[in-house]
Amino acid sequence: MKTALRCLVVVLAFTFAAAPAALASGFYFKAAGLYSSPSDLSVASASAFKGSLKNSAGWAGALGYKFPLLPLRAEAEAQWFKNDFGGGSTSLGAVTSITGHAEQFTGFANAYLDVPKTFYGLAPYLGAGVGLAKVDLSKLNVFSGLTNVATFADGKTALAWQLMAGVQFHLFGAATLNAGYRYVKHEDISLTNAAAAGAVQKLRFGDNHVFELGVAIGF
C-alpha cells in the first residue's frame, strides 16, 4: 500500500511539473474577479477630510499577446472597482454622516515577464502597467455634526499605474488559471467641493491592494 502511494505521489508530481502552466504563444483573452482593499481617501483643505473606504469586489478583462520564444506578454486591460465609504474624520471632529462611494474605471497597458521554470505546475509571473483612470465620487456628502464639510458630485481622469505578481496553472487545452496580487495607485485629482463655496480641492487616494483570480484562454 505504501509503495502504491509513493508511486502515485511521484506520478502526480511529475504530471504537475511537466504540465504547460503558462499560455502558449499567440493571442489570449483573460477575465478575472478582483478583491480590492484600499487605504483612505483624503482631502487637503481648511476642513481636511479623511474617509475610509470599504473592501469590495471588482472585475478585469484583458486582451493580450504572448510573444513566441520569449517569456513576455503584453495586454490591454479594463478594470473596475466601486468602494463604499465606511466612515472618516475631519479637522472639525469625527464624521457623523457620510454617503456615496468612490468608483474607478481604468484602462491599462500591461507588460508581463513569465518565469520560464514551473514549480509543481505553477508558473510565476511579474508585471507592471500604466493607464488612465476615470474616478467618480458620485455625490459624496460628508457631515461633521450639522456642518456639511464636503459635497462632491463630479469625476476626473487621472494617471494610474500597477505592479503585479502571481502564478499561472494549466487547466485544459489553451486555458490557464491565474492567481495573483496587484498594487494599484492613482495620482491625485482635483474636484469642486460644493460645500466649500465651490472651492477646488485636491483628493488623494491611498494604496489599493488587489487580489486576483481569473482564467485566460488562448486563441
DAUR-V777884 format. One record per pair of residues at least 6 apart in sequence whose ideal C-beta (glycine too) atoms are under 8 Angstrom apart, sorted by the first residue. I is the first residue (numbers start at 0). GAP is how many residues later the second one is. D is the distance in whole Angstrom. If there is no record, write none. Layout:
i=(I,I)
gap=(GAP,GAP)
d=(D,D)
//
This chain:
i=(12,14,15,15,16,16,16,18,18,18,18,19,20,20,20,20,20,20,20,20,20,21,21,21,21,21,21,21,21,22,22,22,22,22,22,22,23,23,23,24,24,24,24,25,25,25,25,25,26,26,26,26,26,27,27,27,27,27,27,27,27,27,28,28,28,28,28,28,28,29,29,29,29,29,29,29,29,29,29,29,29,30,30,30,30,30,31,31,31,31,31,31,31,31,31,32,32,32,32,32,32,33,33,33,33,33,33,33,33,33,33,34,34,34,34,34,34,34,35,35,35,35,35,35,35,35,35,35,36,36,36,36,36,37,37,37,37,37,37,37,37,37,37,38,38,38,38,38,39,39,39,39,39,39,40,40,40,40,40,40,40,40,41,41,41,41,41,41,41,42,42,42,42,42,42,42,42,43,43,43,44,44,44,44,45,45,46,46,46,46,46,46,46,46,47,47,48,48,48,48,48,48,48,49,49,49,50,50,50,50,50,50,50,51,51,51,51,52,52,52,52,52,53,53,53,53,54,55,55,55,55,57,57,57,57,57,58,58,59,59,59,59,59,59,60,60,61,61,61,61,61,62,62,63,63,63,63,63,63,63,64,64,64,65,65,65,65,66,66,70,70,70,70,71,71,71,71,72,72,72,72,72,72,73,73,73,73,74,74,74,74,74,74,75,75,75,75,76,76,76,76,76,76,77,77,77,77,78,78,78,78,78,78,79,79,79,79,80,80,80,81,81,81,81,82,82,82,83,84,84,84,84,84,84,86,86,87,87,87,88,89,89,89,91,91,91,91,92,92,93,94,94,94,94,95,95,95,96,96,96,97,97,97,97,98,98,98,99,99,99,99,99,99,100,100,100,101,101,101,101,101,101,102,102,102,102,102,103,103,103,103,103,104,104,104,105,105,105,105,105,105,106,106,107,107,107,107,107,108,108,108,109,109,109,109,109,110,110,110,111,111,111,111,112,112,112,113,113,113,113,114,114,114,114,116,120,120,121,121,121,122,122,122,123,123,123,124,124,124,124,124,124,125,125,126,126,126,127,127,127,127,128,128,128,129,129,129,129,130,130,130,131,131,131,131,132,132,132,132,132,133,133,133,134,134,134,134,134,134,134,135,135,136,136,136,136,136,136,137,137,138,138,138,139,139,139,139,140,140,140,140,141,141,141,141,141,142,147,148,148,149,149,149,149,150,150,150,151,151,151,151,151,152,153,153,154,155,155,155,157,157,157,157,158,158,159,159,159,159,160,160,161,161,161,161,161,162,162,163,163,163,163,163,164,164,165,165,165,165,165,166,166,166,167,167,167,167,168,168,168,168,169,169,170,170,173,173,173,174,174,174,174,175,175,176,176,176,177,177,177,177,177,178,178,179,179,180,180,180,180,181,181,181,181,182,182,182,182,183,183,183,184,184,184,185,185,187,187,187,187,188,188,188,189,189,189,189,190,190,190,191,191,191,191,192,192,192)
gap=(107,106,104,105,101,103,104,99,102,150,151,150,97,100,101,102,146,147,148,149,155,44,92,96,101,103,146,148,154,43,50,145,151,153,193,195,42,150,194,41,42,43,44,39,40,42,192,193,36,37,38,191,192,35,36,37,38,146,188,189,190,191,32,33,34,35,187,188,190,30,31,32,33,34,45,47,148,184,185,186,187,28,29,30,183,184,27,28,29,30,146,180,181,182,183,24,25,26,179,180,181,23,24,25,26,45,47,148,176,177,178,20,21,22,23,175,176,177,19,20,21,22,45,47,148,172,173,174,18,171,172,173,174,15,17,43,45,64,167,168,169,170,171,14,166,167,168,169,10,11,12,13,48,166,9,10,12,61,162,163,164,165,6,7,8,9,161,162,164,6,7,107,150,158,159,160,161,157,158,160,148,151,154,156,45,150,43,44,45,97,100,102,103,149,42,43,39,40,41,46,93,100,101,38,39,40,34,36,37,44,47,89,91,33,34,35,36,30,31,32,33,49,29,30,31,32,28,25,26,27,28,21,22,23,24,152,20,21,17,18,19,20,152,154,16,17,13,14,15,16,48,12,13,9,10,11,12,46,48,152,8,9,10,6,7,48,152,6,7,42,43,44,45,39,40,41,42,37,38,39,41,52,54,35,36,37,38,33,34,35,36,37,54,31,32,33,34,30,31,32,33,52,54,27,28,29,30,25,26,27,28,29,105,23,24,25,26,22,23,127,19,20,21,22,18,19,20,17,13,14,15,16,17,55,8,11,7,10,54,6,52,54,59,52,53,55,57,51,52,50,47,48,49,54,47,48,49,44,45,46,42,43,44,45,40,41,42,37,38,39,40,41,52,36,37,39,33,34,35,36,38,103,32,33,34,35,52,29,30,31,32,82,28,29,31,25,26,27,28,54,78,24,25,21,22,23,52,54,20,21,22,17,18,19,52,54,16,17,18,13,14,15,52,12,13,14,9,10,11,54,8,9,10,11,6,48,49,45,46,47,44,45,46,41,42,43,39,40,41,42,43,55,38,39,36,37,38,33,34,35,36,32,33,35,29,30,31,32,28,29,30,25,26,27,28,24,25,26,27,53,21,22,23,20,21,22,23,51,54,70,18,19,15,16,17,18,54,66,15,17,12,13,14,10,11,12,13,7,9,10,54,6,7,8,9,53,6,47,46,47,43,45,46,51,42,43,44,39,40,41,42,51,41,37,38,36,33,34,35,28,29,30,31,27,28,24,25,26,27,23,24,20,21,22,23,48,19,20,16,17,18,19,48,15,16,12,13,14,15,46,11,12,13,8,9,10,48,7,8,9,10,6,7,6,44,43,44,45,40,41,42,43,39,40,36,37,38,34,35,36,37,38,33,34,31,32,28,29,30,31,27,28,29,30,24,25,26,27,23,24,26,20,22,23,19,22,14,15,16,17,13,14,16,10,11,12,13,9,10,12,6,7,8,9,6,7,8)
d=(7,8,5,3,6,6,7,7,5,8,5,5,5,6,6,3,8,5,6,5,7,8,5,8,4,8,5,8,7,5,8,7,7,6,6,5,7,6,6,5,6,4,7,7,6,8,6,7,7,7,5,7,6,8,5,7,7,8,5,6,4,7,8,7,6,8,7,6,7,8,7,4,8,6,7,8,7,6,7,4,8,7,7,5,6,6,7,5,8,8,7,5,6,3,8,7,8,6,7,5,7,7,4,6,6,7,7,8,5,7,6,7,8,6,8,7,5,8,6,5,7,5,5,6,8,6,8,5,5,7,5,7,8,5,8,8,6,8,7,6,7,4,8,8,8,3,5,7,5,6,5,7,8,5,7,5,6,6,6,7,6,7,7,7,4,7,7,5,8,4,8,6,8,5,7,5,8,7,6,7,7,7,7,5,7,8,5,5,6,8,8,5,8,7,6,5,6,8,5,8,6,6,5,5,5,8,5,7,4,7,6,8,7,7,5,5,6,4,7,6,7,6,6,5,7,5,7,6,6,5,7,7,5,4,7,8,8,6,6,7,4,8,7,7,7,5,4,7,4,7,7,7,5,5,6,4,8,8,8,7,7,5,8,7,5,8,8,7,8,6,4,7,5,7,7,6,7,8,7,4,7,8,8,8,7,6,8,7,7,4,8,7,8,7,8,6,8,7,4,8,6,7,8,7,7,6,8,8,7,5,8,6,8,8,7,5,8,7,5,8,6,7,4,8,6,5,8,5,5,7,6,6,7,7,6,7,4,6,7,6,7,5,5,4,7,6,7,5,7,7,6,7,6,8,5,6,6,7,8,4,8,7,5,7,7,7,5,6,5,5,4,6,8,8,6,8,7,8,6,8,8,8,7,5,8,6,8,5,7,5,8,7,7,5,8,5,7,4,7,5,8,5,6,4,7,4,7,6,6,6,6,6,7,4,8,7,6,6,7,5,7,4,7,7,5,7,6,8,5,8,6,4,6,8,8,6,7,4,7,6,6,5,7,8,7,5,7,7,6,7,6,7,7,5,7,4,7,7,7,5,7,7,5,7,8,7,5,8,8,5,7,6,7,7,7,7,5,8,4,5,6,8,5,6,6,8,6,6,6,8,8,4,4,7,7,7,7,8,7,8,8,7,5,7,7,4,8,7,7,5,8,7,5,4,8,8,7,4,6,8,5,5,7,8,6,4,4,5,7,6,7,8,7,6,6,8,4,7,6,5,5,7,5,7,5,7,7,5,7,8,6,5,6,5,7,8,7,5,6,7,5,8,8,6,6,6,6,2,6,7,8,6,7,5,7,5,8,6,5,8,8,6,8,5,7,6,4,7,6,7,5,8,7,5,8,8,6,7,7,5,7,6,7,5,8,5,7,7,6,7,8,4,8,6,7,7,7,8,8,4,5,7,7,7,5,8,5,6,5,8,7,5,8,5,7,5,7,7,6,6,6,7,6,8,5,8,5)
//
